[in-house]
Amino acid sequence: MKIHIYRIIFFAVILSVFNAAPQSYAQKFLIHGIITDADNNPLEYANVYIQNSVDGSISNEKGEFNFKTSMSGTHILICSYIGFKTFQKEISIKKGGEIWVEISLKKEVIKGKTLTVTASSFTAGGDTEEKGVTLSAMDVVRTPGSAADIFWAIKSFPGLQQVEEGAGLFVRGGDVSETAFYLDGALLQHPYKYESPTGGFFGTFNPFLLKGTYFSSGGFTTEYGNALSGVLAMQSRDLPSQFQCGIGLGLAAESVFITVPVIHDTFGFSLSGNLSNTKMMFDLNGSEKDFSHYPSSFDFNFNCVYKPDKNSKLKMFIFREDDKVGVEVEDPEFSTHFLGDGSNRLYNLQFSTLLSKNIILQANTALTRYIKGQHLGVLDLDLEDRFLQARCEVEGKIRAGLSVKSGIEVYQYKTLIKGTVPLIRDNVDPSALFHRVNTDYASNRKNFFIQGSILTPLGLKCIPGLRMEYESITDSYTLDPRISIVLPITLNFSITAAYGQYHQFPDPQYYDPYVGNPELFEMKSIHKVAGFNYEKGNTIVRIEAYYKDYKNLLLEDRVENYTNQGKGYSKGLDFFVKKRISSISGWISYSWLEAKRKWMDLPIMASPYFDITHNINTVITADLGKNISLGIRYRYATGKPYTSKKGVYHDKRVPSYENMDVNLSWIHSFFGKDMTIVYCAVSNLLGRVNIFDYRYSSDFQKREAVTSSFQRSIYFGFQVNI
């Protein structure tokens, strides 16, 4: 086993420096205290620091903090926490002394914003409009089995099916391609690393790049379009309040970041970079896969924020990511290697301003470019996407209990695809017959949406809306009415309901004149959702039932390749409970699903491969004291359908999926102003061999099981934020 010795040396040097660091704080002034909210609940990971300095700390799980400083005289102590008003207090510093500070933070009311409550919505972070289940960046890192990935963590919520070993979001009986992704208002065409037909193995963005995330598993409002099933809308971090830097080192990745408040409350920027190379991880844990190129990636992010005045903000977000993988693909009749590489670019400029006391304007323009190569036997494709977009929306309060949001969007798509694809679907045998592909896809889309928020004297909240889209290739208009209702029964209990029509245009590859059909038009789904929500203190309980009707889906055709004659439905029940009791917190989610489709290569109404009847996720985290946290996650899912013989379609299911993940993390402040996280995780603790699919020979006499990359694996590393 070959081990990258430089990583071990780097790890040892950093730890030795930290262990020596506390000696330098002799005779310095000690600042310590506790941070709570208005209800006297401790706030974990709140930032507290001295203005115009790098001296500060982060609160622990009890809300306590302490740090030392060599400064003297009168200074301003600042405490900031997402979703709360910034705390400021003048303190007097004398060397060799100390001060105890009790900080109580109040919830922040964002001017110009209205509270939006919708069915099926979940939020991550405290600075989003939508109200739902909260999941912070630290929750993502500490969730067992999440691999510090926001998509993997969100998959522990109800309404998402465990279909493959990856980050792909299959939402309530919908395909992975039916979920739309946004960042700061920019639509993301390629949100995954190591992209595959079932999404990808990881999400593109590190959770620490984000300040808030809104996820909807159905019934979402009119500001989101071109998605049949779900929406994930992310917001990047805002103006940095203090200087910070950090490094991370793990078994398969290194990372570094820095945030610089150049002009206090006016101008600042952040930089980050992540390098991933999984060879050492695979060498340590072993793998049944034969890699010609171990999965590796590099990404770089630059986020710059300028506030010309207290009511306006200009944000520039630049992101670049490159990844590559080469892995053996076994088939009963042949063996070959898959080689894939991707290059993803995003440039986004966002502007927001408060036009008046009750009117806020937000606009952004973005350019994305994605280049991808896929090489597997007879499959040999090169793809290039260019995507230009502009968006402008206005939200205003008309009077008490009534507000309106309206916006326009313009999208310009350009896709080039060249290469070969197998003549018979999924038969990638290097000697198989193939089609040549030469797709030159160009489309312009224009969208308009409007929605209101009406609060009645009885507390009933109604959000009606209308979305209209125009697409240049089909020269067609779509009109989607939607409505969401929230009826509070008591202070903590409410009933929710939603209805909506949704459209989505086929991916560019299906418009190819040789292997697709240039005459295809938009697909359609109708969502009906009803449920109830209970929230009190540290307890959240949600139950929702839904029904989705799919029309105009793509269906394979011998003459036209594809038509819009497909159809389908999905129905189900989602249950979610989240609670904290003393030092133990966690959540349980359960989803029941029934889905049927006449779609793609399914010529009759049958279960699609993502029809997973039962999904259970149990996540428990326990604080063991001395900043040590233990996390356990158990996942169960019904096996996916597969076809076992000719003449039938998805007549059997693979064995059920079961997985238990455990992680242990230690948070410590070595300098008094840093936060260091040392973590170790064990995935698939019980060593279960999970089967995701079977590959059959052409005569169905031989088959190979598609299993997970690891039986049991260990991952460890650390993250230091200063």
DACOR-V527534 format. One record per helix or strand of 2 or more residues. SS is the DSSP state (helix for helix, strand for strand). FROM is the first residue (numbers start at 1). LEN is the number of residues. Records with the same first field share a line. If there is no record, write none. Layout:
BEGIN
SS: FROM-LEN  FROM-LEN
END
This chain:
BEGIN
helix: 5-21  137-6  150-5  176-3  207-3  279-7  508-4
strand: 29-8  47-4  56-3  64-6  73-8  87-7  98-7  121-4  179-5  186-3  192-2  202-2  210-7  230-7  244-7  253-11  267-11  291-16  312-19  335-22  359-18  379-21  402-21  434-22  461-11  476-13  493-12  523-14  539-19  561-21  584-15  614-12  628-10  641-2  652-2  657-12  675-9  691-6  703-5  713-9
END
